[in-house]
């Protein structure tokens, strides 16, 4: 006797998670850029900050992009499947 979850609630939770991922990525990227600017402002050697930013920012952006791409692709596939199912029932 399992209940089906509400599709609208699942959709809201999925969108919330995608938005949270992008907030996280933008926050981390802006923090790293802030550290680079602060290092330059204080005439410090930014070698570690540059090394981390060269690796971290593209990795975070790629991860968030892939997750967003998968989310949109799955939603599009579900909408196409629902449209096909509605057309076959008629």
PLY file of the C-alpha trace (Angstrom):
ply
format ascii 1.0
element vertex 90
property float x
property float y
property float z
element edge 89
property int vertex1
property int vertex2
end_header
0.00 0.00 0.00
2.47 2.60 -1.15
1.31 6.05 -2.13
2.50 7.73 -5.28
4.44 10.92 -4.51
2.94 14.19 -5.68
4.59 15.06 -9.04
4.37 18.79 -8.35
6.20 18.41 -5.04
8.90 16.34 -6.72
9.27 18.94 -9.46
9.61 21.75 -6.90
12.24 19.77 -4.99
14.17 19.05 -8.20
14.12 22.69 -9.31
15.15 23.75 -5.80
18.13 21.40 -5.91
19.25 22.69 -9.32
18.95 26.30 -8.13
20.86 25.43 -4.95
23.66 23.87 -7.01
24.01 27.05 -9.08
23.93 29.26 -5.96
26.68 27.10 -4.49
28.81 27.25 -7.68
28.39 31.00 -8.08
29.13 31.54 -4.39
32.30 29.42 -4.42
33.49 30.98 -7.69
32.95 34.53 -6.45
34.70 33.67 -3.17
37.75 32.33 -5.05
37.80 35.41 -7.30
37.55 37.60 -4.19
40.57 35.79 -2.72
42.52 36.38 -5.94
41.68 40.08 -5.90
42.54 40.35 -2.20
45.85 38.61 -2.78
46.66 41.06 -5.56
45.57 44.02 -3.42
47.81 42.96 -0.53
50.75 42.37 -2.91
50.82 38.72 -1.91
51.99 35.91 -4.14
48.71 34.41 -5.44
50.25 31.13 -6.63
48.04 28.78 -4.57
44.92 30.88 -5.22
45.56 30.88 -8.95
46.21 27.14 -8.97
43.04 26.41 -7.03
40.93 28.75 -9.15
42.24 27.32 -12.43
41.05 23.88 -11.34
38.10 24.53 -9.01
36.02 27.04 -10.96
35.84 25.00 -14.20
35.19 21.78 -12.26
32.30 23.34 -10.33
30.88 24.97 -13.47
31.13 21.71 -15.41
29.48 19.73 -12.62
26.60 22.18 -12.31
26.20 22.34 -16.09
26.06 18.55 -16.43
23.52 18.23 -13.62
21.37 20.98 -15.16
21.64 19.34 -18.59
20.54 15.99 -17.16
17.65 17.60 -15.27
16.40 19.44 -18.36
16.86 16.33 -20.53
14.93 14.14 -18.13
12.14 16.71 -17.85
11.96 17.05 -21.63
11.85 13.26 -22.03
9.11 13.00 -19.42
7.05 15.73 -21.10
7.48 14.02 -24.49
6.48 10.65 -22.99
3.43 12.17 -21.31
2.40 13.79 -24.60
2.78 10.44 -26.41
0.78 8.64 -23.72
-2.02 11.21 -23.96
-2.08 10.89 -27.73
-2.32 7.08 -27.61
-5.19 7.09 -25.14
-7.40 9.16 -27.42
0 1
1 2
2 3
3 4
4 5
5 6
6 7
7 8
8 9
9 10
10 11
11 12
12 13
13 14
14 15
15 16
16 17
17 18
18 19
19 20
20 21
21 22
22 23
23 24
24 25
25 26
26 27
27 28
28 29
29 30
30 31
31 32
32 33
33 34
34 35
35 36
36 37
37 38
38 39
39 40
40 41
41 42
42 43
43 44
44 45
45 46
46 47
47 48
48 49
49 50
50 51
51 52
52 53
53 54
54 55
55 56
56 57
57 58
58 59
59 60
60 61
61 62
62 63
63 64
64 65
65 66
66 67
67 68
68 69
69 70
70 71
71 72
72 73
73 74
74 75
75 76
76 77
77 78
78 79
79 80
80 81
81 82
82 83
83 84
84 85
85 86
86 87
87 88
88 89
